[in-house]
Each structure stands twice: as C-alpha cells, then as structure tokens.
C-alpha cells in the first residue's frame, strides 16, 4: 500500500523539529526538496542503509535478547510483511529518516514495562522511535514522519496510537534523548497527554500520549 504524501520543503523556514530552543542553522544548496513518507514493507535495503550508520536496528523495544544477526533477521522479516515495523521518509528519493510504529503488542519491552503504564492496549499502536540522518535534520522531517506514521497506522486498521515522548520542560534536548520524540511534537499532531510515566530520556521525564483515530 502506497501511503506517500509528497511535500515540498524549503530550508530556512525555521526549526520545525519539535525540539525546543534550536534555531535553523543549516542551508541546502538544492533549495526545496520533495518529501515522501512510505511504509518500510518491501524497503529493507533502504531501512538497513539508514540504520547502519548508527549501529542500531531498532530492536530494543521488540526483543533486545537477540544477538546482532538475530536482530537483523527479525527486522528483515518484519519488512517483508504487513504492516511492517514503521515508515521511512525520503527527500528527493533519498532515504532520510525513520519512525518505528507498529501494534503495541509487538513491542515486548512495552508489554512488560514497569515504567510505561498501560491504559487500554486493545488495538493500540505505538510510535516509539525517530531517527533522522545527519544532513537532513532541522527540516521538519520529524513532523513528516509522524504524519506518515499516523496515516500508515490508520490504513492498517489502528484505532488509537500511543507515544512516549520526553518533556523538555523548557530546556534543550539533544538528538539522542529526543529519539522518542517530544511532547510538543506529538501535541502538534493531535495527541493528548494521558499520564506522566516513570520513564526518562536524557534525564527528562516521559509522558504517555494518545490520539484516537476512530
């Protein structure tokens, strides 16, 4: 299923990353770029090339007990069948960013979490991780990713989506701590705060946020 939602992005509009206190500082000699967000199903090579740069294949929430080869094989398998493990953002056809979103029941660490509370897991999907390649940051891709993730979940039958973002509380949040997204990012896309969790990222507390789709 093709869920592409082309967008023309012009660099220099200011920071739309959802991370507070960061001003636009990058220029793009190409000017405007076309953005598409697509499901990862059938796009294993794109996913692997993006995540290989960080050495992470987004398995911490799914099954951290697997070795490196096992993690790669698990993610390859998820990319071969619906609904897949998430969505990829492409800038002028080049893979630029990733969001992990899938049924909550597929994330073992969430199901067994002692720090992230459970509200109503029936039919819930979870958006747990964002990754934007260096050179493509501060261009609003976090917003494109979340938009695309929401539409992918909706098309796959989700009725509610959860996120577990960090609350910067007015401070700067670095890219490492903000891999879970920020509260401001999620709220900008219709999510509401439900519970303050015991989880932390970069020393900052995380919230459970939800958005109903039906």
Long-range contacts (C-beta under 8 A, 24 or more apart in sequence): 1-39, 1-82, 1-155, 2-38, 3-37, 3-38, 3-39, 3-87, 3-148, 3-151, 3-152, 3-155, 4-36, 4-37, 4-38, 5-36, 5-37, 5-144, 5-147, 5-148, 5-151, 6-34, 6-35, 6-36, 7-34, 7-35, 7-36, 7-144, 8-32, 8-33, 8-34, 8-35, 9-33, 9-34, 9-35, 9-91, 9-139, 9-140, 9-144, 11-139, 13-140, 15-138, 16-138, 16-139, 16-140, 16-142, 16-143, 17-132, 17-137, 17-138, 17-139, 17-140, 17-141, 17-142, 17-143, 17-185, 18-142, 18-143, 18-178, 18-181, 18-182, 18-184, 18-185, 18-188, 19-142, 19-168, 19-172, 19-173, 19-175, 19-178, 19-182, 20-168, 20-170, 20-171, 20-172, 20-173, 20-182, 20-184, 21-168, 21-171, 21-172, 22-138, 22-172, 24-138, 25-138, 26-137, 26-138, 26-139, 28-139, 30-92, 33-91, 33-92, 33-139, 34-91, 34-92, 34-93, 35-89, 35-90, 35-91, 35-141, 35-144, 36-89, 36-90, 37-87, 37-88, 37-89, 37-90, 37-144, 37-145, 37-147, 37-148, 37-149, 37-151, 37-152, 38-87, 38-88, 38-90, 38-148, 39-83, 39-84, 39-86, 39-87, 39-88, 39-152, 40-78, 40-79, 40-84, 40-85, 40-86, 40-87, 40-88, 40-98, 41-79, 41-80, 41-81, 41-82, 41-83, 41-84, 42-79, 42-80, 43-79, 43-88, 44-75, 44-76, 44-79, 44-80, 46-88, 46-90, 46-95, 47-75, 47-79, 47-85, 47-88, 47-95, 47-98, 48-72, 48-76, 49-95, 50-88, 50-95, 50-96, 50-97, 50-98, 50-131, 50-133, 51-98, 51-131, 53-133, 53-134, 54-131, 56-131, 58-85, 58-86, 58-98, 58-100, 58-129, 58-131, 60-109, 61-100, 61-107, 61-108, 61-109, 61-110, 61-128, 61-129, 62-106, 62-107, 62-108, 62-109, 63-108, 64-109, 78-102, 82-156, 83-152, 83-156, 84-152, 86-129, 86-149, 86-152, 87-145, 87-148, 87-149, 87-152, 89-132, 89-141, 89-144, 89-145, 89-148, 91-136, 91-139, 91-141, 95-133, 96-132, 96-133, 96-136, 96-141, 97-130, 97-131, 97-132, 97-133, 97-136, 97-141, 97-142, 97-144, 97-145, 98-129, 98-130, 98-131, 98-132, 98-145, 99-127, 99-129, 99-130, 99-131, 99-145, 99-146, 99-148, 99-149, 100-127, 100-128, 100-129, 100-130, 101-125, 101-126, 101-127, 101-128, 101-149, 101-152, 101-153, 101-161, 102-126, 103-158, 104-162, 113-199, 114-198, 115-197, 115-198, 115-199, 116-164, 116-197, 116-198, 116-199, 116-206, 116-208, 117-195, 117-197, 117-208, 119-162, 119-194, 119-195, 119-208, 119-210, 120-160, 123-157, 123-158, 123-159, 123-160, 124-158, 124-160, 124-161, 124-162, 124-210, 125-153, 125-156, 125-158, 125-160, 125-161, 125-162, 126-161, 126-162, 126-163, 126-164, 127-161, 127-162, 127-163, 127-181, 128-163, 128-164, 128-180, 129-179, 129-180, 130-178, 130-179, 130-180, 130-181, 131-179, 132-175, 137-175, 142-181, 142-185, 143-185, 143-188, 143-189, 146-181, 146-185, 146-186, 146-189, 147-189, 150-189, 150-211, 150-213, 153-213, 154-213, 158-213, 159-212, 159-213, 159-214, 160-210, 160-211, 160-212, 160-213, 160-214, 161-191, 161-210, 161-211, 161-213, 162-208, 162-209, 162-210, 163-191, 163-208, 163-209, 163-210, 164-197, 164-199, 164-206, 164-207, 164-208, 164-209, 165-206, 165-207, 165-209, 166-200, 166-201, 166-202, 166-204, 166-205, 166-206, 167-196, 167-204, 167-205, 167-206, 167-207, 168-204, 169-204, 171-204, 173-202, 173-204, 174-202, 176-202, 177-201, 177-202, 177-203, 177-204, 178-202, 180-206, 183-207, 183-209, 186-211
